[in-house]
């Protein structure tokens, strides 16, 4: 990942009446290491959230993202190591009642990894998002991608509040082009 803090990694789109966020970045690690960082529960907990359950094809799991106070249930739909992972998730009703976000919805998260020498390109596409909140999902997923980069390079992740304040206007501009 580059040092530029103003860089926007994402694109926003629409499929039907739902939003899509696509985040792409290049990481300074091999494909097997990056695959482990996005599929191993212990490693996921260091940059994303606590994941428990059966992470094999067809398996069910729970995820808790502390920074968003979000608890979801999910299922593994595709698992083609080390190149492609697709899961569906839905926030629990209890989690939604505690928060101030949209009502629970089903989203599909697909990660695609491509080796490029000693680096790996990771594309994460999240579909099924509420279109009226798409800019916030874009900023949030970029923060997660930046947390992953920091974790992989043994650095502290960016301070989320000022980074959020930097990213939201850029994603609001992108959202205006698809509404």
Buried (B, 14 or more C-beta within 10 A) or exposed (E): BEEEEEEBBBBBBBEEEBBBBBBBBBBEBBBEBBBBBBBEBEBBBBBBBBBEBEBEEEEEBBBBBEEBEBBBBBBBBEBEEBEBBBBBBBBBEEBBEEEEBBEBBEBBBBBBBBBEEEBBBBBBBBBBBBBEBBBBBBBBBBBBBBBBBBBBEEEEBBEBEEBBEBBBEBBBEBBEEBE
